[in-house]
Amino acid sequence: MKFAIVPDLHLLAPPERLWGLDPYARLDACLSDIAEWHGDAEFCVIMGDLADRGELDAYRALKRRLENFPLKTHLMIGNHDDRATFQRAFPDMPRDAEGFVQIEQENDAGVFLYLDTVEAGTAAGVYCDSRRAWLRDRLAAAGDRPVYLFMHHPPFDIAVPYLDRIKLEEADAFEEIVRGAGNVRHLFFAHVHRPVQVVWKGLPACALPALNHQVPLRREAVSSRYSDEPPMYSVVDITSDSVIVNSDCFLNRKACVMPPNKS
Ligand SMILES: [Fe+2]
């Protein structure tokens, strides 16, 4: 089973640019590259921070683009999003009984859970009692089937101090739920604007660079807080014995100086 992951978008009301970069040009290039080369994927997930300032016009612009995108797409929210405005733009997007953007999807690979870790007023992640109860129930209902978690905020440090200050708060309570269930196979996260792989208490996890701007690994390495490094999307192939995550620097892909590929 194959699916695609698109990282943080940070769209503004079009055609506004962000930090000197054009998030719409990058989104268009990303979606078109996925459609061209990975049209066999079953679906796509966009991992939150859809809109940099939670603007309605940004969500509407995203919605227009997705209408022409051939893959069914699950949308998550991040700390830059405004949940109510997002739900106004996407009224059909599923939500849990408390109104959080939490979605369960079953497919041939197992149970996919898309979590809502957003709390207004903080860049850090919050997973409250109500959301924990939803997760506990969903993990219990999954039983022996493998579960794949998708969450904007990581529940662990990634050894980048600026980001470790705004990870998921009260991560111990979250870990207890995941560990107790024992059926989570992989964790996909966003928020960090960096390509990073982590094994957290035995659970493999990974993230991608964002689509617009990145967080430099060493803050002193560039003169601005954010950096312009190649964006990527991922395609994930899940088999009975592997979770294979391939990431593609679609904007920076060029032929080498060598004879053309005839095969
Ligand atoms: Fe972000």
Boltz pocket constraint, residues with backbone or C-beta under 6 A from the ligand:
constraints:
  - pocket:
      binder: B
      contacts: [[A, 8], [A, 10], [A, 48], [A, 49], [A, 78], [A, 80], [A, 191], [A, 192], [A, 193], [A, 210]]
      max_distance: 6.0
